Amino acid sequence: MASDLQVSWELSGSGWATCRIADGTSERTDIVSYCTDALADLLHGVAGLYGTSTVQRVSFDLEPAEVRWRLRCRGTSVDIAVYRFPDLHSSWDAPDEEGTLCWSSIQPRHVFGHAVMEAAQAVLEIHGEVGYRKKWVQHPFPVAALQDLRRLHLREDECHHEQCRGNLDS
């Protein structure tokens, strides 16, 4: 199981973000559109891994393509599978396997949760809520979703990183 997971989310223009996930073996980068509240959806999906549901799905609009992350809990690990579909609107209800599997990794939940949380926190630190809204246009920064993920990560994973504890109320 890989342990050098990196997740980044960078606003790359008005209504666009570059999302990157890498595990030391391979990486995946997508240019995500603001047509959905993509960062909030990602945070909610990862937070869902701390509940009773064993599978979470997060869809990113690439205009017109879709990239769908299927996050499946396997004990204390998460099986991350990224599927690409040629058209978001025609693939909305399609099973994951109808897409092309373009990246996968198995990660400890605490590593994945922390990496996604850090990526979102970095966006907030760089742009602030006002700057994020100016660049992302359609949606405000998902403060509540980030706080929810941080609380779950702290409680369930017993994270001791200073960043987790120091930013609980930011």
C-alpha positions, 0 to 999 in steps of 0.5 A, spaced: 500 500 500 502 506 497 503 511 503 506 518 499 499 520 497 499 527 494 493 531 492 492 538 490 487 543 488 489 549 484 485 555 481 487 555 474 483 561 471 476 564 472 472 557 473 477 552 472 481 548 477 487 543 476 486 537 480 492 532 481 492 526 485 499 522 485 501 516 490 508 515 488 507 510 482 502 514 478 498 520 478 492 523 475 491 531 473 484 534 470 482 541 469 475 541 473 470 546 471 466 550 476 459 548 473 459 543 479 461 545 486 467 540 485 471 542 491 465 542 496 463 535 493 470 532 494 470 534 501 463 531 502 465 525 499 471 524 503 467 526 509 462 520 507 468 515 508 467 516 516 460 514 516 456 508 515 456 508 507 462 504 504 462 507 497 462 515 495 462 517 488 465 524 486 464 527 479 468 532 476 465 536 470 471 537 465 466 540 459 464 535 456 467 529 459 466 527 466 471 524 471 468 520 477 472 518 483 469 512 486 472 511 493 470 505 497 472 503 504 476 497 505 477 496 513 481 502 514 483 503 507 480 507 501 480 504 494 480 510 490 478 509 482 478 514 477 474 513 471 473 518 465 467 518 461 466 522 454 460 526 456 458 528 463 450 528 461 450 522 458 454 518 463 450 521 469 447 514 471 452 510 468 455 504 472 463 506 474 465 500 469 462 503 463 468 509 464 475 508 462 479 506 469 485 511 468 488 511 475 487 507 482 490 507 488 489 504 495 491 508 501 490 508 508 483 513 510 487 517 514 492 519 509 487 520 504 483 524 508 489 528 511 491 529 503 484 532 501 483 536 507 490 539 506 489 541 499 483 545 500 486 548 506 492 550 501 486 553 496 483 557 502 490 560 505 492 562 498 486 565 495 481 566 502 474 566 501 473 572 497 478 571 492 476 563 491 469 566 490 472 571 484 476 565 481 471 560 482 465 564 480 459 560 481 460 557 488 463 560 495 469 556 498 466 550 502 468 552 509 463 548 512 465 542 508 472 543 510 471 544 517 466 537 517 472 533 514 477 536 519 473 534 525 471 527 522 479 526 521 481 529 528 476 524 531 476 518 527 483 518 525 486 521 531 490 526 527 496 529 531 498 534 525 499 541 528 495 544 521 489 539 523 488 542 530 490 549 529 485 550 523 479 547 526 475 554 527 478 557 521 
